[in-house]
Amino acid sequence: MIVHRCTWYYCASGQSFAKKISFETPVTASKVREVLKRTLGLVSVEIWSH
């Protein structure tokens, strides 16, 4: 199932707490991973929709 959300939480490997990332329009998990990789250089990351 493809989920579109405006608010997502992510936790990179080695981090203890999740951080929030928000978008103006709903996006999918793959778009969130793409943005995190491009902007923060995070490759290995867990994400959750909210």
C-alpha beads as a LAMMPS data file, in Angstrom:
LAMMPS data file: protein, C-alpha beads

50 atoms
49 bonds

1 atom types
1 bond types

-500.0 500.0 xlo xhi
-500.0 500.0 ylo yhi
-500.0 500.0 zlo zhi

Masses

1 110.0

Atoms # bond

1 1 1 0.000 0.000 0.000
2 1 1 1.363 3.407 -0.955
3 1 1 0.968 6.015 1.765
4 1 1 1.036 9.762 1.081
5 1 1 1.647 11.965 4.131
6 1 1 2.847 15.510 4.824
7 1 1 4.603 14.644 8.091
8 1 1 7.215 11.924 8.438
9 1 1 9.645 10.893 11.174
10 1 1 13.096 9.500 10.463
11 1 1 15.884 7.933 12.470
12 1 1 19.336 7.425 10.992
13 1 1 21.453 4.507 12.116
14 1 1 23.149 5.321 15.407
15 1 1 20.584 7.959 16.432
16 1 1 18.587 7.419 19.606
17 1 1 15.641 9.670 18.783
18 1 1 13.534 10.279 15.692
19 1 1 13.392 13.654 13.965
20 1 1 10.469 15.140 12.073
21 1 1 10.390 16.231 8.436
22 1 1 7.361 17.961 6.920
23 1 1 6.252 18.707 3.369
24 1 1 3.634 21.125 2.027
25 1 1 2.068 18.425 -0.140
26 1 1 1.682 14.731 0.742
27 1 1 4.624 12.580 -0.397
28 1 1 5.474 8.881 -0.442
29 1 1 8.178 7.118 1.565
30 1 1 10.434 6.863 -1.482
31 1 1 10.291 10.650 -1.952
32 1 1 11.170 11.138 1.728
33 1 1 14.189 8.814 1.377
34 1 1 15.277 10.693 -1.759
35 1 1 15.065 14.080 0.000
36 1 1 16.928 12.834 3.099
37 1 1 19.671 11.338 0.932
38 1 1 20.026 14.519 -1.144
39 1 1 19.860 17.083 1.669
40 1 1 21.403 15.300 4.663
41 1 1 23.389 12.527 3.005
42 1 1 21.460 9.889 4.940
43 1 1 21.471 6.538 3.179
44 1 1 20.508 4.115 5.946
45 1 1 17.402 5.556 7.564
46 1 1 14.144 4.296 9.088
47 1 1 11.048 6.351 8.362
48 1 1 7.508 6.417 9.754
49 1 1 4.451 8.269 8.531
50 1 1 2.351 10.312 10.896

Bonds

1 1 1 2
2 1 2 3
3 1 3 4
4 1 4 5
5 1 5 6
6 1 6 7
7 1 7 8
8 1 8 9
9 1 9 10
10 1 10 11
11 1 11 12
12 1 12 13
13 1 13 14
14 1 14 15
15 1 15 16
16 1 16 17
17 1 17 18
18 1 18 19
19 1 19 20
20 1 20 21
21 1 21 22
22 1 22 23
23 1 23 24
24 1 24 25
25 1 25 26
26 1 26 27
27 1 27 28
28 1 28 29
29 1 29 30
30 1 30 31
31 1 31 32
32 1 32 33
33 1 33 34
34 1 34 35
35 1 35 36
36 1 36 37
37 1 37 38
38 1 38 39
39 1 39 40
40 1 40 41
41 1 41 42
42 1 42 43
43 1 43 44
44 1 44 45
45 1 45 46
46 1 46 47
47 1 47 48
48 1 48 49
49 1 49 50
